[in-house]
Amino acid sequence: MAAATHAPTPPASLRRIVAASLIGTTIEWYDFFLYGSAAALVFNKLFFPQSDPLVGTLLSFLTYAVGFAARPLGALVFGHYGDRLGRKKLLVLSLLLMGGATFAIGLLPTHATVGSAAPVLLTVLRLVQGFALGGEWGGAVLLVSEHGDAKRRGFWASWPQTGAPAGQLLATGVLSLLTALLSEAAFGSWGWRIPFLLSGVLVIVGLWIRLSVDESPVFKAALAAAEERKAAAAQAEKMPLVAVLRHHWRDVLIAMGARMAENISYYVITAFILVYATTQVGLSKQTALNAVLIGSAVHFAAIPLWGALSDRLGRRPVYLIGAVGVGLWMFPFFVLIDQGSFGSLLLAVTVGLILHGAMYAPQAAFFSEMFATRMRYSGASIGAQFSSVAAGAPAPLIATALLADYDSSTPIALYVIAAALLTVVAVVCARETRHRDLGDVDAATSASAARVDA
């Protein structure tokens, strides 16, 4: 079977699609990261007030981790329907779910008002957030990857990835501004609600932009081809999940391994650091938030540069730079923070996020190029989100527990280094996908399926 060819998307249309994906992912990550920052700063007092401060933080991070537990379910559901119905419809739904849950958190009564019902309601809304985010990532990066050409796919597909630092920047910036303007009592009483309620406005803007873009031409062509095969063979197409596990199980495992260091290091650098810098080193909340704020801005700028470099050097070399770099940086990272100055904290966070960007930037194109179109949403989402349960979900929780048990950063550094080694092994085992035509993946998968069914 010949690979399908597609006319390149005009630059103006591609930029609009990139902007729609970027703005949507920024809003979704704003919602998700806002919870993480609030979990580190105020939720331990508002929803778990009867606990020891560090235990309260652990319980707060546990509800934070629950959001990750729902992400694989979101990946399965959104991946299935995204491969059957298209990327755009599911992206609109994920934005509505995420924004609605975040807005509702801003209206929640606290433990002082409704007792134990408060953390239960908080956990339910966190589950909705995780479910929505599990479906968001795959659709956003695929919409761009499938519109762009192979020559610059790494660069263009890296822009939705900048939604993570942009969302972190926005969430941390709003929290930092409020903690600077409000007293600690006012922020704990009502000020923390403002960033969550702001999500309602952001969702309206995101929906307006997302509804204006077209469905992926690669998906349209694959859908038409699938309908032709169905009519000719008079049999239904296999479920995307079944097809992924049959033809792409190796790629799913590689994607999961590749995410370990990327996911764990990110949440240690941006979420756990708010606990470590304030409780262990004695820095103020404002200082820690400002360091993450500036580091996220640099992270945002670095990701497209790493994405462009992956178009020149390949996905694997750039990814390996990030994995090895993060592993080597962990001990200097904590040594710098222990100096107790804003400058050393800022350097530690910024370098860590730049190295993280070397993994995160090529990830969108790398994972997209592994899977055939009619199972790409499912494959990329499953590989990315199932790993988050073992990686990002428990990372702040594990780091906080290690700190409580050993009163030292050494076990935490070793934890991240172990994840980096696992990622290096996974990426070394992967095939290079740079410049791969997405239609070639469809052709190869169809040929493989024909051999299996023969």
C-alpha positions, 0 to 999 in steps of 0.5 A: 500500500502506498503511503498517503500524501497530503498537501501541506497546510498553509503557513497562516492556517498552521499558525492558527492551529498552533495558537489554538492548541497552545492556548487550549493547553495553557488553560488546561495546564493552568488549571492542573498546576494551580491545584499543585501549587495550592496543594503545597501552599494552602490546601493542607490547612484548609482541607486537612487542618487536624493533621501535623503540618508535614502530614497535612502536606502529604495528604494534600499531595495525595489528592494531587496525585489522584488527578494523575490516577484518572489520566489513564482513564481519560487517555483510554476514553478520549483516545478511543473517540479521538481516533474514531470521531476526530481530534477537534471534538474531543479537545473541546470536551476536555477543555470544558471538563477541566475548566468546569472542575477548576471553577467548582474548586473555587466555590468549594466549602472548606473543612471548617464549614462542612467537615470531612465532606470538603476533602471528598469533594476536592478529590472528586473534582481533582479526578475530573481534572485528571480525566480531562487532562488525560485526553487533552495532551494527545489531541493537542499535539496530534492536531499540530503534528498532523497539520505540519510537515515532517521537516519542521514537525519537531518545532511546530509540535513543541509549541503545544508543549509550551502550554505546560510552562505557560500554564505553570507561569500563569498559575504561579504568577497569579498566586504570587501576585495574590500572596504579595497583595494580600495578607496571609490571613486574607489569602487563606480565607478567600484569596486562594479562590480567585485563581480557580474562579478565573478559569471560567473566563479563560475557558470561554476564550479557549473555546472560542479559539478552538472551535475555529480550527479545522480537523486534521487532514491526515485524520480525514484521509485515514478515516476515508481510507478506513471507510473504504476498507470497511466497505470492501471487506464488509467488516468493522475496524478494530478498536483503537486500543486493540490495534495499538496493543497488537501493532504498537505495544513496543512503542507504548512501552518506550513512550512510558519509559521515556516519560519517567525522568521527564515527568518525575523531574518536572514535578520535583522541580516545580511542585515539591520545591515549594515544600522543600524551599519553605520548610527545609531551607526556610525561604518564604513562599513568595521567594519560592513562587518567584523562582518557579515563575522566572524558571517557567518563563525560561522553560517556555522560551527553551522548548521551541528551541529544543524542538527545532534542534530535534528537527536537525539532530533527531528526536533521540539525541535531544531527548537523551541530552535532557535525560542525562542532563537532569540526572547529572543536575540533581545533586547540584540542584539541591546544593544550590537550594540549600544555599538559602538565597534567591539567586541560587534557588533561581539558578537551580530551578532554571537549569533544571527546567531547561534540561527538562525542556530537552525531553519535553520539546521533542516528545510531541513529535516523537510520540506522534511519529510512532503510531498510525493515524487511526490509533495515534490518539490512543497510542500516544495518550496511553503511552504518555498518561499511563506512565504519569501514574507511576511517575508524576503522580507520586513524585511530590508525595515520594519526595515529601515522604523521603524528606520526612524520613531522612531529613536529607535531599540525597534520597530525592536526588537518587530517586530522580537519577534512577528515573533518568537511567530508566528513560535513557534505556527506553530512548536508546531502544527507540527508533529514530523518527525524525522526518518520518512521513505520518502516512508511511506509518499508516502504510507500514501498519496496514502491511503488518496487519495484512501479514498477521491476518493472512 
